[in-house]
Amino acid sequence: MKVTISQKELSKAINIVQKAVTSKTPMPILNGILIEAIENRLYFTATDLELGIKTYVDCDIVEEGSIVVQSRLLGEFVRKLSSNASVTITTDEKYRMEIKCLNSDFNMSGECAIEYPTNTFENDGTRFNISSSTLKRLIKYTSFAVSQDVMKPVFTGCLFEIKNNECFFVALDGHRMAVKSEELKLDLEEEISTIIPSKALNEITKVLDEDDCEIEIILSKSHISFNIGNTTIISSLLEGKFIDYKGLIKDEFFTKIKVNTAEFRDSVERAALLAKEDRNNIVIFNIKENTIQINAVSDIGKAEEFIILKNVEGADIKIGFNPKYIVDVLRIIDSEEIEINFLGIMNPCFIKESENESFKYMVMPVRTN
């Protein structure tokens, strides 16, 4: 193999696929990146057999070829090269790679590409397109709420449903639940319901550019693929039955308030600084007389925040929450104003954007003394 490519394009491609490289594998070759020079394109592939990422860059190819090289070392070296420089990559029959750039000359050993498992990218099933902006919103408003408990793998991903041209993403972890919907214009004869690992969704958001584009999704019984420009991301699906999330959503309320998102977020974040110093890690919301008082107490001291509310319905209420579960959602909401529905001191509350029913966030309260 002998190719010439810009450092910027080379570094970007390596960075994209590196997210699928794992050190915890019974197959040492998966610690590396498969690099293939074919017809003026340099292809980069990485997989851990559950998540796979493949991308390509147009470049000048003098001689075609392929090699597998250690991911971490290659990535670190290329990142330290000048971003405006041209890079020449050469490999030989003994699977050694040489990288030349300006006054730098770097050599490293590789492996034969034949041993690399490329069949993990074969996927055939239902095909449809979705805009990148729509997919980004679905992921942004839900993936933060997935469970980190690997003993319950079904909840470490997002439920992905399409029914009657409406798409739903759902995530929950036992303390909270996030539900986001988006209208789609599709011609699907069947309904879709599957669970996508959050790791794959998080990597998709890193690949998406600011400019809106069409993404092709291919869904089979065991895998889901996302074709995003020059990049393909494929992931195995999570097996298991997701909870009946619609049965958890309630429209009634004991107390309802509307509050400025940024003002509320900043107040809770300040109170949370003190709350985390206490083993209980609780902030108390005390709603009365058109005011919400936000309190936190620890051995170090006491924090009090007051916000005047423009809109309050229902009875006074005093209720406690883990501040993390409140702050997390306030950081991703785009709306200037939110609506919070409280169902009682030991019942979940629901947070949504004002005048917008496409997003609902449920969070469980914490028992207080």
Secondary structure, 3 states (H helix, E strand, C coil): CEEEEEHHHHHHHHHHHHCCCCCCCCCHHHHEEEEEEECCEEEEEEECCCEEEEEEEECEEEECEEEEEEHHHHHHHHHCCCCCCEEEEEECCCCEEEEEECCEEEEEEEECHHHCCCHHHCCCCEEEEEEHHHHHHHHHCCHHHCCCCCCCHHHHEEEEEEECCEEEEEEECCCEEEEEEEECCCCCCCCEEEEEEHHHHHHHHHHCCCCCCEEEEEECCCEEEEEECCEEEEEECCCCCCCCHHHHCCCCCCEEEEEEHHHHHHHHHHHHHHHCCCCCCCEEEEEECCEEEEEEECCCCEEEEEEECCEEEECCEEEEECHHHHHHHHHHCCCCEEEEEECCCCCCEEEEECCCCCEEEEECCECCC
